[in-house]
Amino acid sequence: MTAYVVVEIQVHDPELYEQYKPIAANSIELYGGRYLARGGETELLEGDASPGRIVILEFPDAAAARRWYQSAEYAEALKIREQASVGRLIVVEGLA
């Protein structure tokens, strides 16, 4: 069953974050993932917290998403992201 990784990021070092992006993109592709949304313009329709940078990834299933997140390939990117930003990553299973 397809799974999605929904990411909300507050970038505080944009220059360093730019180094993260190509490393992350390569690791996502290695694990069968692809970008559905990548930091485009957002609009708050409900709630009280304005979203930061939003990224939505699609993987073949939740296991593939977890393998990507726990992979050595992503670990390198994650170190950079943690220095350049704060955020949340959530795995959501799609509909069967």
C-alpha positions in Angstrom: 0.0 0.0 0.0 1.4 3.4 -1.0 2.7 5.5 1.9 3.4 9.2 2.2 6.0 11.1 4.3 4.7 14.5 5.2 7.4 16.9 6.3 7.0 20.3 8.0 10.3 22.2 8.3 11.3 25.5 9.7 14.6 26.4 8.0 16.9 28.7 10.0 20.0 28.3 7.9 18.9 28.4 4.2 22.4 28.2 2.9 23.2 25.0 4.7 19.8 23.6 3.9 20.6 23.9 0.2 23.4 21.4 0.8 20.9 19.0 2.3 18.5 19.0 -0.7 20.5 17.1 -3.3 21.7 14.5 -0.8 18.2 13.9 0.4 16.8 13.7 -3.1 19.3 11.0 -4.1 18.5 8.9 -1.0 14.7 9.2 -1.6 15.1 8.0 -5.2 17.3 5.0 -4.0 14.4 3.8 -1.8 11.7 4.1 -4.4 10.4 7.5 -3.3 9.5 10.6 -5.2 8.5 14.1 -4.4 4.8 15.1 -4.7 5.3 18.6 -3.2 8.6 20.3 -2.3 8.5 23.6 -0.5 5.9 25.3 -2.7 3.7 28.1 -1.6 1.4 27.3 1.3 -1.8 28.8 2.6 -3.3 28.1 6.0 -7.0 27.3 5.7 -7.7 26.2 9.2 -5.9 26.2 12.6 -3.6 28.6 14.3 0.0 27.7 13.3 1.4 28.8 10.0 3.2 26.0 8.2 6.8 26.3 7.4 8.3 24.5 4.4 6.1 21.5 3.5 7.4 18.5 1.6 5.3 15.4 0.6 7.0 12.2 -0.5 5.5 9.1 -1.9 6.9 5.6 -1.3 5.7 2.2 -2.5 4.8 1.4 1.1 5.4 2.4 4.8 8.3 -0.1 5.1 10.1 1.5 2.2 9.6 5.0 3.8 11.1 3.7 7.1 14.0 2.0 5.3 14.8 5.3 3.6 14.6 7.3 6.8 16.8 4.8 8.7 19.2 4.4 5.8 22.9 5.3 5.8 22.3 7.3 2.6 19.8 9.5 4.4 21.8 9.7 7.6 24.3 12.0 5.9 21.5 14.4 4.8 19.8 14.2 8.2 22.9 15.5 10.0 22.8 18.6 7.7 19.0 19.1 8.0 19.2 18.9 11.8 21.8 21.7 11.8 19.9 23.9 9.3 16.3 23.4 10.5 13.8 21.9 12.9 10.8 19.9 11.8 8.5 16.9 11.9 8.3 13.9 9.5 5.2 11.8 9.6 4.5 8.5 7.7 0.9 8.1 6.5 -0.4 5.0 4.8 -2.5 5.6 1.6 -5.8 4.1 0.7 -5.8 0.5 -0.5 
